[in-house]
Amino acid sequence: MPKKLFTSYAKPNSDAVKALVEFRKSAGVDVWFDKDDLLGGQDWNQVIIDEIKQAQLFLLCLSAESRDRRGYFYKEMRTALDVAKTV
């Protein structure tokens, strides 16, 4: 049975992650990906937090480009760690 997979990544890796997401989707995995699933007008911060909480799997895409990034990428990682502590 497919599981809902939340995909977190840093912006410089968006092309590579998009290919990974498409591969997972073609294998029947229910993937949440901001580029496909965030809609205009949504409170994107709250949507992302809710999706992390509802996900069965959290895929954190790390790379040399993401290692020194700051901002929302790290907020997603912290949110996922906080959710994992409550399970």
N, C-alpha and C positions, 0 to 999 in steps of 0.2 A: 504494500500500500504506500503511495507517495506521501511524503511528509512535507510540511510547510518549512521552507528554508529561507531565512533572512540573509541577505548578502550585504556585507559591509565592506567598503573599499575607500581608498583615497582617490580623489579626482584624477590624478595623473595616470591611474591604472584603469580608467573607465573602459577603454577599448578592449583590453585583455579580459576584464571582468565581464563585459557584455558577451564576449564569445563563450566564456565559462557558463554564464547564465543560460544562453541559448542551448548549449550542450546539455545542461541539466534538464531544461524544459523538454528537449527532444527525447530524453530518457524517461519522461513521465513524472519528474519531480515538480511539485508545486513550489515555485520559487517566487519570493517577493523581491523585487528589484526596483529601486526608486525611479529609474529612467522609464520603466514601463508602468509602474503602479501608482505613482503619485499623480494626483489630478490637480489641475489649476483651481485655485480657490480653497484648497484644503489647508487646514492648520498642519503643515508638514511636520513640525516638531512633534505634535501630539500623535499624528498618524504613525510616525517612525517609532515612537515609544510603544504605542499599542501593538504594532506589528512585531516588535522584538519580544514583547511579553507573550504574544500568541504563537510565536514560532516554536516549532519543535526542534529545529536545528538553527544554529547561528554560524555562518561562514564568514570568518574574518580574513580578508585577503591582504596579506602583508607582503611588502616588497621593499627594495632599497629606496624607492621613491616615497613610500608611505611612512617609513621609519621616522623621518624628521618632520612629518606633517603635524600641524596642530589644528584644532577646530572640531568640526562636527564628527569627523571620523573617530576621534577619541571619545567623544560623548556617546556614540553608539556602543563602543567597546565597554565603557564604564556601565552603561545601562544594561548591557547583556550580562556583565559580571554581577551586578546587583540583582537582576532577575534570577540568575543561577543560584545565588545565595538563599533565595526564598523557596526554592523548589525542594 
